[in-house]
């Protein structure tokens, strides 16, 4: 029963995790606006979400009892998507590729999408709670 409920929210969970990670990446870009030779990074959210959806995830993690044992999942990878350098809109003299307007717009867009995913998830939880109560 709990597996079915967890499966019901799996997409939103993965989406929220990726949105939170992207917020960290964009905030790092914003924080390093004045750092010489800093290169702005980002990742393609749609591609990362597709990759996260295609990964096989088990409900239980396997514990290694010896250093000689293999990890529990075949081909296990890091949950975080790979970052790519953002193309510089206007190169600066110090080699920094952060464009504050681009970064602020991306950060705001990501924040709005994070909030909308939370709102959608909240409505799904409310719907399930109403179904469990019997629609009183």
C-alpha positions as CSV (number, residue, x, y, z in Angstrom):
1,X,0.0,0.0,0.0
2,X,2.8,2.4,0.9
3,X,4.6,1.5,-2.3
4,X,1.6,2.7,-4.3
5,X,1.5,6.0,-2.5
6,X,5.2,6.5,-2.8
7,X,5.0,5.7,-6.6
8,X,2.1,8.3,-6.8
9,X,4.5,11.1,-5.6
10,X,7.7,9.9,-7.2
11,X,7.6,12.3,-10.1
12,X,7.1,15.4,-7.9
13,X,9.8,14.2,-5.5
14,X,12.4,13.9,-8.3
15,X,11.3,17.2,-9.8
16,X,11.6,19.0,-6.4
17,X,15.0,17.5,-5.8
18,X,16.3,18.7,-9.2
19,X,14.7,22.2,-8.8
20,X,16.4,22.5,-5.4
21,X,19.8,21.5,-6.8
22,X,19.4,23.9,-9.7
23,X,18.6,26.7,-7.2
24,X,22.0,25.9,-5.5
25,X,23.8,26.0,-8.8
26,X,22.2,29.3,-9.9
27,X,22.8,30.8,-6.5
28,X,26.5,29.8,-6.7
29,X,26.7,31.6,-10.1
30,X,25.1,34.7,-8.6
31,X,27.5,34.6,-5.6
32,X,30.5,34.4,-7.9
33,X,29.7,37.3,-10.0
34,X,32.9,39.2,-9.1
35,X,35.2,36.1,-9.0
36,X,37.8,36.4,-11.7
37,X,37.8,33.5,-14.2
38,X,34.6,32.0,-12.7
39,X,32.6,30.2,-15.4
40,X,28.8,30.1,-14.9
41,X,27.3,26.5,-15.0
42,X,23.9,25.1,-15.4
43,X,22.1,21.9,-16.5
44,X,19.2,21.0,-18.8
45,X,16.4,20.4,-16.4
46,X,14.2,18.5,-18.9
47,X,17.0,16.1,-19.7
48,X,17.9,15.7,-16.1
49,X,14.3,14.9,-15.1
50,X,14.0,12.4,-18.0
51,X,17.2,10.7,-16.8
52,X,16.0,10.6,-13.2
53,X,12.7,9.1,-14.3
54,X,14.5,6.3,-16.3
55,X,16.7,5.3,-13.4
56,X,15.6,2.2,-11.6
57,X,15.1,3.0,-7.9
58,X,14.6,0.4,-5.3
59,X,12.7,1.0,-2.1
60,X,15.5,-0.3,0.1
61,X,19.2,0.5,-0.1
62,X,21.7,-2.3,0.2
63,X,24.3,-2.2,2.9
64,X,27.9,-3.2,2.2
65,X,29.3,-5.5,4.9
66,X,32.8,-5.6,3.4
67,X,34.9,-3.2,1.4
68,X,35.3,-5.9,-1.2
69,X,31.6,-6.0,-1.9
70,X,30.1,-4.2,-4.9
71,X,27.6,-1.4,-4.5
72,X,24.0,-2.5,-4.5
73,X,23.0,-1.2,-7.9
74,X,24.5,-2.0,-11.2
75,X,25.8,1.1,-12.8
76,X,24.8,3.2,-9.9
77,X,25.4,6.9,-10.6
78,X,25.3,10.1,-8.7
79,X,21.8,11.5,-8.5
80,X,23.0,15.0,-9.5
81,X,23.0,15.9,-13.1
82,X,26.2,16.8,-14.8
83,X,26.9,20.5,-15.1
84,X,27.8,22.3,-18.3
85,X,29.4,25.7,-18.7
86,X,26.9,28.4,-19.8
87,X,27.8,30.3,-22.9
88,X,28.9,33.8,-22.2
89,X,26.5,36.5,-23.4
90,X,29.1,39.2,-23.0
91,X,32.6,38.2,-22.1
92,X,34.3,40.2,-19.3
93,X,37.9,41.3,-19.1
94,X,38.6,39.2,-16.0
95,X,37.3,35.9,-17.6
96,X,34.1,35.7,-15.6
97,X,31.2,34.4,-17.6
98,X,28.4,35.3,-15.1
99,X,25.7,37.6,-16.6
100,X,23.6,38.8,-13.7
101,X,20.5,39.4,-15.8
102,X,20.5,35.8,-17.2
103,X,21.2,34.3,-13.8
104,X,18.5,36.3,-12.0
105,X,16.0,35.4,-14.7
106,X,16.9,31.7,-14.5
107,X,16.8,31.8,-10.7
108,X,13.4,33.4,-10.7
109,X,12.0,31.0,-13.2
110,X,13.3,28.0,-11.3
111,X,11.9,29.4,-8.0
112,X,8.4,29.9,-9.6
113,X,8.5,26.4,-11.0
114,X,9.6,25.0,-7.6
115,X,6.7,26.7,-5.9
116,X,4.2,25.5,-8.6
117,X,5.4,22.0,-8.1
118,X,4.9,22.3,-4.4
119,X,1.4,23.6,-4.9
120,X,0.6,20.8,-7.3
121,X,1.9,18.2,-4.8
122,X,-0.1,19.8,-2.0
123,X,-3.3,19.4,-4.0
124,X,-2.5,15.8,-4.8
125,X,-1.9,15.1,-1.0
126,X,-5.2,16.9,-0.2
127,X,-7.0,14.8,-2.8
128,X,-5.6,11.6,-1.4
129,X,-6.5,12.6,2.2
130,X,-10.1,13.4,1.0
131,X,-10.3,9.9,-0.6
132,X,-9.0,8.2,2.5
133,X,-11.5,10.1,4.7
134,X,-14.3,9.1,2.3
135,X,-15.0,12.5,0.7
136,X,-16.9,13.9,3.7
